[in-house]
Each structure stands twice: as C-alpha cells, then as structure tokens.
Amino acid sequence: MGRSLLAPEATSDSATIAGSLERPEGFAEIFDRHYTAVHRYLARRVPGAQADDLASTTFVIAFERRRSFRPDSTSARPWLLGIATNLLHERHRVARREQGALALLNAERPADSDGASEGLDTDRLAEALVTLDSAQRDVLLLHAWEELSYEEIAEALDIPIGTVRSRLARARAHLRSRLDAPRAHGLNTRSTDD
C-alpha cells in the first residue's frame, strides 16, 4: 500500500507517459519503475560500464520518443526493452564484440563449482548461444531472462507474434542440437537449420 507519494493506486505507465507530455519531469516515474529491469537485461549481455551507458541511453531515447508510446499498452517495460535491444544491435554492429557476452556468461558461474548446473555445461551453453542468429537470440533471452510473454516480446521487437513463436522454436531446437552433440562435433560449425 504506502508504496509511493502517488495516490493510493499508482498511475499506469500509459497515463504517466501521457502526463509527461505536459509535465516532462513526470517521466522520472517511468525511470524509477523500470530502470532496474532494463539495466539487469543489459548487464547480462554486455560488461557493466557499457550496461550503465546503454541503460541511460535507453531512457533518454524513450523520453525523446514518449509521444510514440502506444496508449493501449499497460506497461512500458516491453517498449523499453525493445529500445535497449536495438541499442545492443547498434553496439554489436559497431564493435562486433560477441566474445564479451561469452565472458559475461562464464562469469556468472560461481568459482569452485563443478561447471555444471544439473548436468548443463555453461561453457557449452555460451558457445551454443553465440552461434544463434541474433534475432533468435534476442527472442530467447527476452523470454528466458526477462520472462516476457510472447505478446510482450512481439511488442518489444515490433514483430508479429507468429515470428516470436517461430524464432523461439528455432532457437530452442538449435540449442538442443548443439548441446546434445558431442563436444568435438557440432560446436565449431554453424547449423544448417539456421
């Protein structure tokens, strides 16, 4: 209940963004509500300082584009994650540093562990993730890490829901084939089903 200084019921993201068109300082509420989720998503994909910069840039762009926010959307989170994903693509096109993402995935494994989580080798998972088509990887990570629904992913990436379903199915099949293949085979060549 006493969650903020707003009225007893918090204003919806849509109403908050609409209100910020008249009172720009009102957009700070969107930042307060969603910065942590956006930053967490970015920090899983790029090193810390880059995640900080990209998260800040996400909100600058969102503020500049707030007139384009769909008023029928109940949450700004998918919209913000879509902006963040586009910034990641831009960063990757310029830097071409997918190996940095591999380092982050490996860093998440605790030291002195046996390198497996219920039989899953995180090194092999990281190698398999990097071989995914970037569009499939985006859908998979938004679903797995950010727990977005198919509808929210479609909104975030501005693609049809059927495309979300097919990309997610292909990503899962690709990872399954990579992880089931013997280590000496299958990880060093791209799959023919991409």
N, C-alpha and C positions, 0 to 999 in steps of 0.2 A: 504494500500500500504506500506509505510515505516514501516513494521512490525518487521523486524529483520535486522541483519547485513548481512544476506544471500543475494544472488542475488535477483532481483525483485520478482521472484517466489520462494517460499520456496521449498526446496528439499523434495521429498516424503519420507515417513517413510522408505520405502523399500530401496531407494537409500541412505538414511542417515545411516541405519544399515549396508548396504553393504560397505559403505565408512568407517565405524568404524572398519571393519576388518583390514584395513591398518592403519587407524588413530584412535585408541581406544578413544581418547578424543572427537571424533565426536559423540559418543553415548550420550553425555551430552544433545544434542539437543532433543533426544527422551525423556529423563528425563524431560526437560523443557516443552515439548509439552504435556506430559501425566501424570505427577506426580499428579496434582490436581484431575483429574478424578479417578485415581486409589486410591488415599487417601480418596476421598469422598465415593467411593464404600465401602472401608474397614471400614471407620468410622461409617457407617450406620449399620455395623454388629458386631463390637467389640469396646470396650472402647478406648478412644483417644490415650493413650500411646501405646497400642497394635496395633492400626491402623498405628501409626507412624512407629513402628518397622516392621510391615508386608509390608507396602508400600516401605520402604527402601530395605527390603529383596527381594521384587518383582523385583526391578530394578537391584539388584546385580545378581540375578538368570538370568534375561533377558540378562544382559551384558555377563554373562558366556555362555549363550546358543544362543547368537546372530547369530551364524552360522546356527542354525536350523530355523531361521525366514524364512517363505515362501516368496520368492521374488515376487510372484504374488499378495500378499496382499498389499492393498493400505494404510492401517492404522495399526499401531502397537497396537492400543487400545484393540481390542478383544484378541490378544495374551497376552498382559499384564494383562488384567482382568482374563484370564484363569489361568495364573500363580498365581495371587492373590487369586483366588478361591481355587486352590489346596493348597495354604498355609493356608487358612482358614480351610479346611478339616483336614489338618495335626494338626493344633492348636486344633480343636474340638475333634479330636481323642485322643489327649494327655490330654487336660484339661477337656473335657466333660462339658463345661460351657455354654450351650444354654440359661440358665436363664439370663446371661449377655446381650444377644441380646434382650431379653424381656425388660430389664431395659432401654436399649437404645431406643427402640420403644416408651416406655411410656414417656421418657424424651423429645421426640420430640413434645409432646402435650403441648401447652402453658399453663402456670399456670392460674388459674381462668377461664379456658374455661369450657364449659358445658360437655366436654369429648366426643363430637361428631363432626364429620365433615359431614354435610349433612346427619345426621342420622347414621353414622358409628361409632361404639364404638371402639376406638383404643385399649382398653384393650382386647376386644374380638378378634379383628384382630390379635393382638400379640399372643394371646393364640392359635388362629387358625393357624398362621404361624409356630409356634413351633411344631405343630402336623403333619406338612407336611413332607413327605420323603425328605431328604436333597437334593437329585438330583432334585426333583421337585421344591424345594425352591430356589435352585441356578438358575434354568432357569427362574423362575418367577421374582426373584429380579434383575437379569441381564436385563430382558426385561422391568420391571416396573421402577426400579430405574435408571439404566444406559441407558435405551432406546436403547438397542442393537436390531438390526434386528434378525430374526430367523437365517439367514446366519452367522451373527457375533457371535451369541451365539454358534452355531454349531462349529465355528472355535475356539472360546474361550475355550470351554469344550472338544473339539476334539471328537464330537459325530455327528452322521448323523442328517441332518435337520429334518427328519421324527421323530426322537427321541425328538428333541426340541419341535416339534408341539405336540406330544402326552404327553410329560411331562407337557407342559404348559396347555394343555386342562385338564389333570387330576388335576393339581394344582388349576386351576380356579374352577373346579367342586367341589373339596374338600373344598375349602374356602367358596364357595357359600353354600354348605350344612351345614358347621359349623356355618356360620353367620346367616343363615336362621333358624337354630334350636333354640328352646327355651334355654335360658341360663342354666337352671338346667339340661338339657339333652344335649348330643352330644359333649360337650367340654371336658368332663372328660374321654371319651373312644376314642380309635383310630377308625377311619372309616374303614369299611370293603372293601372300594373301593381302598385302597392303595396297 
